[in-house]
Each structure stands twice: as structure tokens, then as C-alpha cells.
């Protein structure tokens, strides 16, 4: 099943030796294609954990977590530095591709920077724009005072019926194979053991107070309620909080042993720790019916941007759940990212859609994930055209790319339209509920 494929892909990715995964485009690529527009859906960069040391997260370990440079859930100082570097890389790339000139001052409507109204997303967009357009004094568009979720970026279910809930639960259960929801936890057995060891869970306040010394495989519950994000109860939710905090601590803490609370974790073990969060995100946001539901407003926004007259560049800043649900709704082929402990939607990663005018008179599009690899995140490596971030091409199921790896733009736009239309085809019954 899907989660087993992910585990196998993690093992295969460890064999990857190259530091950059982008397939080189032909030398004459720019002779045949002119970049006309780029639409970017970004995850925010490094933040502090969503909860502090006094929360359930703090009770999972006897150790003190990293001393963060920002409040809970807010962008860290490192996150701001890394996002500025990413913006500087995009500046060089867009100048090279002829979409803009150095120190470009965009005209009204040429470029849009729109973020969810959370501190970490607004700040990420601001840092990125400073790196990409350092003299343009870009104003970040956001609709609410921080920190309030914008409905465009909020991965909430805006339609729920009994029939929808039944179909979605079948899709989620299928991720665990014959054992259903329990199978999802069963497939995480080795990851749970690594996480328990690294946390020293047996010596934690939660163990001493509640006897909680192991993540269970029989307590996963999924809640699908209208106007709320898909949610869960059970060990996987707790394990995800620890996985998230460890990932962030690993990026921030120079001493890897210290990042593992005194445990010398191998690269494989760090990937195991991180994969818990990947599975959590897959379970909640990538089941086909759920993805079409929660991504609906963002799919509409991205589709509109791809057809916006005069637009050269769009930067939409949200969350890993946004990228995961959009990719699932668009029916992207399964993938596992090399050179990252996060295999799906790494911190600061960007879904990039490029629109090209072909010399043959046709319009084309390419989709990729651009992300800083683990070493670049930890070392704050300068990003240039010679030392770029990772660029991983994405493939759309059922569509055939040409010899240069490009799809016809009309086919990509049709895929967006199909994903948007699928929302109205979600199963209904007499107990239909709709968002206000």
C-alpha cells in the first residue's frame, strides 16, 4: 500500500549520491522555450514547534527541547535567513531565464505575494521577497491580522455528509492495508521504537504520571467535521508532535548528538523519525476525497493565477498540508524526495509551476518541488545557480510529457479544472452539511 511504498522509497533514497536531483534540461532549451510565468506554492520555512515545553510535547521526554529563537509556531531566525537565500536563488534563476532583470521593479499586477495570515507564512513571504526583489519593497498580501487562518489556505473540510465521511474513511483505511487504521500504526512500528528511544519516553513525565511508555498501534481515530481540519486522536498524533519537534531541532542544533537528546542517530534513524510526520500528513490530507475537499479554495486560486493576464510571478505561502493536498488532488505520481529527511513536503519547500511559450507556437508547463536539502538547511549553504537547492520534477498521472519534460499547458489547466470540479461530485446524502 501507499505507506509501504513510502518506506521502501526512503531506503532507496539513501542510495542517492548526487546533491542536486534536477535532470539537466537540454543545452538548447532556452532556444525552444521562453519562460512566461511562474506560480509558486510555498511551505513556510523553519519555525519553532507548535507548542512549548510545558505542553504535551514537553511531557513526552525528560529532556529540554532546543531554546527557540521565536515563540511557538513562529518563524525562527534561521528560517528567515534560509528563506532569504531561497529568494536570492530564485532571483538568479528568473534573471537567467529572462523573466526579469536584476534589481527588477515589477509593474502593477506583474507579481503577487499572497500569504496565509499566520506569522510564519507572512514572514516567510517577506523574507523570500527581500531576497528575490531586494529593492522593490514588496508588500505581502494577507487578509487578516496575524494569526488567523485564511480560508484559501485553511485545510478545512468545507463539505461533509455521511456518504462523504464513509468514502473518505475507506480511502484512509486503505493506507493501512487489510488491517485498516491499525495497519497504519503497524507499518510505523520501527519508527515508533526509534522515536521512543530518542525521546527516552520511558523516563518522561507522561510515563511516570500515566504509564505511557510506548506508542500504541490500536488507538488511531480520525475525525472529519465540517469547517474543521481533518483531525486525529491517538499515538500517531502524539508521535507526530515529537517528530515535528525533532525535525526542527535537527535543523537548528549544530551538534547532531545533542539534537537527538544524547543519542547518536544514523541518517536512516533521522529519516525514520521524520517519516512519522510524513505519514501523519498523508493520513489526514491526501486521501482523494479529503484532498479534493480541503484543497478546493487553493486549487481555484492557483488555477486563476495560471490564467491571469500580465502575471509574471505568483508566490503563495502556506503549509505542508496545502502542498500535500494540492498534489494529491491533482493526482501527482508517488514520490520520495532524495537528500532530505522529510520525503514529501520539506520545510520551506515550494511547488513550482512554470509556464513556457514554445517556439512551435504551443504553451507548455512543468511542475517541480524545489527545496533546500538537509545539509543546506543545517549549514545555511549559499544558494546560487552553481550550488542550487534540490529541484525534483513531478509527474502527473495519465499525462505524457514531451522529450523535454514539459506538459501541454492546456492539459495541466484541465487537470486543475478536473480537481476543482471533483468538489461538486463528492458523495451526498440527506445529511449534507455545507460551510457557512
Legacy VTK file of the C-alpha trace (Angstrom):
# vtk DataFile Version 3.0
C-alpha trace
ASCII
DATASET POLYDATA
POINTS 436 float
0.000 0.000 0.000
0.909 3.681 -0.111
2.713 3.763 3.261
4.712 0.614 2.447
5.831 2.225 -0.795
6.967 5.253 1.181
9.094 3.101 3.494
10.720 1.387 0.518
11.342 4.720 -1.167
13.049 6.041 1.968
15.517 3.150 1.824
16.141 3.693 -1.889
16.666 7.416 -1.414
19.585 6.737 0.908
21.450 5.380 -2.117
21.195 8.723 -3.901
24.664 10.227 -4.187
24.102 13.420 -6.156
23.470 16.627 -4.232
21.125 18.016 -6.884
18.305 15.932 -8.282
17.175 18.133 -11.157
17.537 16.479 -14.532
19.555 18.849 -16.680
17.493 20.478 -19.381
18.966 20.339 -22.882
21.576 22.971 -23.743
19.248 24.445 -26.341
16.215 24.534 -24.014
16.015 28.343 -23.938
16.232 28.413 -27.733
12.990 26.426 -27.879
11.077 27.675 -24.834
10.612 31.079 -23.222
9.554 31.240 -19.581
6.419 33.397 -19.361
5.173 32.862 -15.820
5.924 31.041 -12.589
3.410 30.127 -9.881
4.907 29.028 -6.553
3.064 27.410 -3.648
5.461 27.511 -0.698
5.564 25.963 2.712
6.845 28.352 5.384
10.459 27.943 6.443
11.828 26.766 9.819
9.592 27.662 12.759
9.528 26.764 16.415
7.263 23.823 17.381
3.541 24.483 17.534
3.580 24.063 21.326
6.110 24.832 24.040
7.974 22.878 26.710
5.069 22.944 29.154
2.694 21.224 26.747
2.107 17.535 25.982
5.217 17.773 23.809
7.305 18.669 26.853
5.804 15.781 28.805
6.949 13.220 26.222
10.602 13.475 27.267
12.691 14.176 30.377
14.936 16.388 28.222
14.561 20.084 27.438
13.884 20.941 23.804
16.059 23.383 21.856
15.879 27.000 23.044
13.984 28.518 20.139
14.608 31.985 18.738
10.888 32.602 18.266
7.608 31.996 20.038
5.607 28.782 19.453
4.719 28.300 15.756
6.589 31.426 14.613
9.370 31.637 12.019
12.817 31.266 13.569
15.846 33.443 12.814
17.361 30.585 10.823
14.095 30.222 8.921
14.261 33.868 7.891
17.884 33.561 6.756
17.191 30.402 4.757
14.145 31.883 3.059
16.107 34.986 2.049
18.694 32.686 0.464
15.942 30.867 -1.411
14.605 34.187 -2.693
18.104 35.136 -3.861
18.353 31.850 -5.768
15.013 32.458 -7.491
16.210 35.957 -8.439
19.245 34.491 -10.198
17.167 31.803 -11.861
14.494 34.187 -13.140
17.101 36.620 -14.452
18.864 33.768 -16.242
15.543 32.558 -17.678
14.703 36.053 -18.910
11.566 36.595 -16.835
13.024 39.671 -15.139
16.177 41.766 -14.885
18.500 42.263 -11.917
17.032 44.578 -9.239
13.690 44.375 -11.005
10.864 46.752 -10.104
7.664 44.950 -11.122
4.797 46.863 -12.661
1.342 46.739 -11.106
-0.132 43.255 -11.458
3.057 41.582 -12.724
3.911 39.885 -9.446
1.823 38.803 -6.467
2.920 37.738 -2.985
-0.002 36.322 -1.015
0.350 34.547 2.340
-1.864 32.859 4.880
-2.433 35.235 7.780
-0.104 33.438 10.192
3.130 34.982 11.423
5.285 32.207 9.967
3.732 32.420 6.490
3.676 36.213 6.264
7.289 36.366 7.482
8.388 33.642 5.032
6.851 35.559 2.110
8.514 38.773 3.319
11.964 37.202 3.598
11.591 35.464 0.216
10.542 38.709 -1.488
13.504 40.540 0.074
15.872 38.010 -1.447
14.172 37.935 -4.835
13.314 41.624 -5.227
15.673 43.429 -2.830
14.873 46.984 -3.971
11.164 46.597 -4.755
9.831 46.999 -1.192
7.245 44.256 -1.796
4.034 44.393 0.217
2.807 40.963 1.294
-0.908 40.435 0.712
-2.716 38.822 3.634
-6.332 39.186 4.599
-6.413 39.083 8.391
-4.446 40.284 11.385
-1.931 37.625 12.482
-2.564 34.936 13.449
-5.839 33.930 11.850
-6.267 31.263 9.189
-7.262 32.499 5.740
-9.947 30.222 4.206
-7.877 29.963 0.995
-5.035 28.313 2.943
-7.018 26.697 5.740
-7.044 22.924 5.005
-10.523 22.531 6.443
-13.398 20.408 5.215
-15.964 22.785 3.742
-18.382 19.987 2.867
-19.230 16.901 4.914
-22.007 14.349 4.528
-22.414 10.855 5.929
-21.660 9.443 2.478
-18.556 11.617 2.132
-17.316 10.601 5.568
-17.840 6.920 4.744
-15.946 7.194 1.447
-13.100 9.202 2.972
-12.687 6.716 5.826
-12.466 3.837 3.327
-9.715 5.704 1.468
-7.805 6.472 4.671
-8.187 2.904 5.986
-6.837 1.545 2.698
-3.491 3.183 3.537
-3.117 0.563 6.271
-3.868 -2.427 4.047
-6.030 -5.266 5.313
-5.765 -4.067 8.937
-7.097 -0.596 8.103
-6.334 2.119 10.646
-4.420 -0.309 12.875
-2.318 -1.244 9.861
-1.180 2.374 9.536
0.308 2.214 13.036
1.655 -1.307 12.455
3.650 -0.007 9.486
5.179 2.622 11.784
6.403 0.101 14.350
10.150 0.612 13.755
9.694 4.384 13.538
7.847 4.383 16.862
10.627 2.392 18.544
13.262 4.856 17.257
11.169 7.774 18.470
10.646 6.202 21.919
14.393 5.609 22.274
15.321 9.147 21.197
12.750 10.736 23.487
13.709 8.446 26.397
9.942 8.117 26.641
10.132 5.568 29.484
11.638 8.259 31.742
9.262 11.041 30.668
6.747 12.864 32.879
3.966 11.215 30.824
5.380 7.755 31.592
5.649 8.493 35.303
2.201 10.057 35.544
0.177 7.972 33.093
2.320 4.904 32.439
2.657 5.898 28.765
5.923 4.257 27.659
5.096 3.105 24.102
3.199 4.447 21.111
0.277 2.098 20.578
-0.884 0.596 17.292
-4.581 0.255 18.149
-5.751 3.734 19.162
-5.948 5.733 15.912
-9.189 7.676 15.488
-9.994 10.052 12.611
-12.423 12.978 12.901
-13.923 14.558 9.785
-16.093 17.552 10.687
-17.369 20.414 8.567
-15.444 23.709 8.847
-12.599 21.952 10.661
-9.297 20.449 9.569
-9.234 16.651 9.412
-8.044 15.579 12.843
-6.968 12.506 14.756
-6.615 11.116 18.262
-4.172 8.510 19.476
-0.494 7.628 19.432
0.151 8.874 15.903
-0.935 12.381 16.884
1.462 12.406 19.848
4.237 10.836 17.794
3.736 13.473 15.103
4.239 16.283 17.629
7.533 14.696 18.709
8.596 14.015 15.103
7.897 17.627 14.125
9.903 18.984 17.062
12.841 16.637 16.381
12.970 17.622 12.702
13.106 21.303 13.619
15.626 20.679 16.405
17.840 18.733 13.976
17.863 21.679 11.556
18.656 24.207 14.293
21.104 22.349 16.563
24.673 22.120 15.197
25.526 19.087 17.372
23.566 16.162 15.922
24.015 14.072 19.071
22.611 16.898 21.144
19.750 17.225 18.640
18.946 13.564 19.403
18.982 14.121 23.196
22.351 12.377 23.515
21.551 9.561 21.091
23.801 9.229 18.039
21.180 8.630 15.388
22.139 7.377 11.944
20.836 9.047 8.800
18.326 6.207 8.479
17.091 6.790 12.040
16.626 10.527 11.401
14.630 9.606 8.313
12.556 7.214 10.430
11.834 9.974 12.938
10.817 12.355 10.147
8.701 9.776 8.319
6.197 9.767 11.214
5.258 13.316 10.281
5.048 12.404 6.588
2.619 9.575 7.382
0.562 11.839 9.665
0.171 14.345 6.831
-0.680 11.648 4.300
-3.351 10.144 6.552
-5.083 13.462 7.202
-4.754 15.298 3.897
-4.037 13.039 0.901
-6.954 10.604 0.713
-8.501 11.525 -2.670
-11.878 12.714 -1.346
-10.284 14.662 1.504
-7.660 16.285 -0.748
-10.276 17.489 -3.240
-12.281 18.919 -0.320
-9.594 20.717 1.710
-7.588 21.972 -1.310
-10.595 23.345 -3.196
-10.108 27.095 -2.473
-6.351 26.903 -3.122
-6.794 24.975 -6.366
-9.152 27.711 -7.535
-6.608 30.388 -6.566
-3.724 28.668 -8.364
-5.795 27.996 -11.471
-6.789 31.664 -11.570
-3.151 32.730 -11.270
-2.112 30.499 -14.186
-4.614 32.330 -16.401
-4.109 35.860 -15.016
-3.293 38.296 -17.874
0.032 40.079 -17.439
1.091 37.999 -14.427
4.773 37.002 -14.372
5.216 35.583 -10.899
2.981 34.446 -8.046
4.142 33.412 -4.576
1.516 31.765 -2.373
2.743 30.924 1.123
1.028 28.320 3.259
1.747 24.985 4.888
2.814 21.384 4.230
-0.856 20.371 4.334
-1.529 22.778 1.442
1.158 21.280 -0.793
0.245 17.694 0.150
-3.480 18.136 -0.533
-2.963 20.078 -3.786
-0.607 17.411 -5.155
-3.000 14.624 -4.143
-5.976 16.430 -5.708
-4.003 16.907 -8.949
-3.177 13.169 -8.951
0.603 13.510 -8.944
2.665 10.309 -9.163
4.024 8.939 -5.872
7.452 10.324 -4.996
10.089 10.313 -2.265
12.500 13.244 -2.152
16.244 12.499 -2.092
18.731 14.251 0.205
16.099 15.232 2.756
14.951 13.592 5.962
11.474 14.888 5.031
10.413 12.948 1.936
7.188 14.719 0.987
6.966 18.423 1.808
10.211 19.556 3.493
10.341 22.752 5.495
10.461 25.726 3.114
9.689 23.544 0.072
7.995 25.008 -2.971
5.643 23.546 -5.549
6.742 25.383 -8.697
4.668 25.549 -11.873
6.461 27.103 -14.852
4.572 28.289 -17.926
6.507 28.391 -21.218
5.875 29.691 -24.703
7.241 27.132 -27.165
8.987 28.011 -30.400
6.387 25.786 -32.062
3.617 28.197 -31.034
2.262 25.986 -28.222
2.178 26.723 -24.499
3.785 24.286 -22.073
4.078 23.760 -18.320
6.411 21.966 -15.906
5.873 21.079 -12.253
8.591 20.511 -9.665
9.335 20.649 -5.959
12.191 22.988 -5.038
13.652 22.554 -1.560
16.795 23.023 0.476
18.310 19.647 1.271
19.061 18.679 4.863
22.707 19.729 4.653
21.779 23.096 3.144
19.250 23.684 5.927
21.686 22.730 8.682
24.709 24.557 7.214
22.823 27.569 5.805
24.532 26.946 2.483
24.604 29.796 -0.014
22.239 29.067 -2.909
23.394 30.011 -6.401
22.995 28.698 -9.932
26.183 26.702 -9.299
25.083 25.488 -5.842
21.296 25.307 -6.241
18.633 23.838 -3.984
17.174 20.476 -4.967
14.758 20.590 -7.915
12.627 17.450 -8.183
10.409 17.073 -11.290
6.840 15.965 -10.607
4.787 13.770 -12.900
1.026 13.886 -13.386
-0.681 10.507 -13.647
-2.175 9.892 -17.059
-0.374 12.772 -18.804
2.592 12.288 -21.104
5.401 14.831 -21.066
7.348 15.674 -24.210
11.052 14.888 -24.687
12.000 17.995 -22.696
9.870 17.006 -19.696
7.079 19.516 -20.380
3.309 19.068 -20.463
0.959 20.999 -22.702
-0.316 23.906 -20.608
-3.912 23.173 -21.609
-3.580 19.649 -20.194
-2.270 20.961 -16.863
-5.048 23.558 -16.686
-7.577 20.836 -17.494
-6.191 18.772 -14.593
-6.760 21.760 -12.282
-10.296 22.144 -13.608
-10.998 18.442 -13.068
-9.746 18.643 -9.458
-11.882 21.736 -8.852
-14.970 20.127 -10.431
-14.461 16.982 -8.315
-15.504 19.009 -5.240
-19.071 19.230 -6.545
-19.098 15.475 -7.175
-18.290 14.492 -3.573
-20.886 11.975 -2.341
-24.017 13.459 -0.831
-26.935 12.166 1.182
-29.842 13.573 3.179
-27.499 14.775 5.907
-25.431 17.103 3.700
-23.640 19.869 5.551
-22.092 22.856 3.854
-19.756 25.571 5.013
-21.399 28.804 6.056
LINES 1 437
436 0 1 2 3 4 5 6 7 8 9 10 11 12 13 14 15 16 17 18 19 20 21 22 23 24 25 26 27 28 29 30 31 32 33 34 35 36 37 38 39 40 41 42 43 44 45 46 47 48 49 50 51 52 53 54 55 56 57 58 59 60 61 62 63 64 65 66 67 68 69 70 71 72 73 74 75 76 77 78 79 80 81 82 83 84 85 86 87 88 89 90 91 92 93 94 95 96 97 98 99 100 101 102 103 104 105 106 107 108 109 110 111 112 113 114 115 116 117 118 119 120 121 122 123 124 125 126 127 128 129 130 131 132 133 134 135 136 137 138 139 140 141 142 143 144 145 146 147 148 149 150 151 152 153 154 155 156 157 158 159 160 161 162 163 164 165 166 167 168 169 170 171 172 173 174 175 176 177 178 179 180 181 182 183 184 185 186 187 188 189 190 191 192 193 194 195 196 197 198 199 200 201 202 203 204 205 206 207 208 209 210 211 212 213 214 215 216 217 218 219 220 221 222 223 224 225 226 227 228 229 230 231 232 233 234 235 236 237 238 239 240 241 242 243 244 245 246 247 248 249 250 251 252 253 254 255 256 257 258 259 260 261 262 263 264 265 266 267 268 269 270 271 272 273 274 275 276 277 278 279 280 281 282 283 284 285 286 287 288 289 290 291 292 293 294 295 296 297 298 299 300 301 302 303 304 305 306 307 308 309 310 311 312 313 314 315 316 317 318 319 320 321 322 323 324 325 326 327 328 329 330 331 332 333 334 335 336 337 338 339 340 341 342 343 344 345 346 347 348 349 350 351 352 353 354 355 356 357 358 359 360 361 362 363 364 365 366 367 368 369 370 371 372 373 374 375 376 377 378 379 380 381 382 383 384 385 386 387 388 389 390 391 392 393 394 395 396 397 398 399 400 401 402 403 404 405 406 407 408 409 410 411 412 413 414 415 416 417 418 419 420 421 422 423 424 425 426 427 428 429 430 431 432 433 434 435
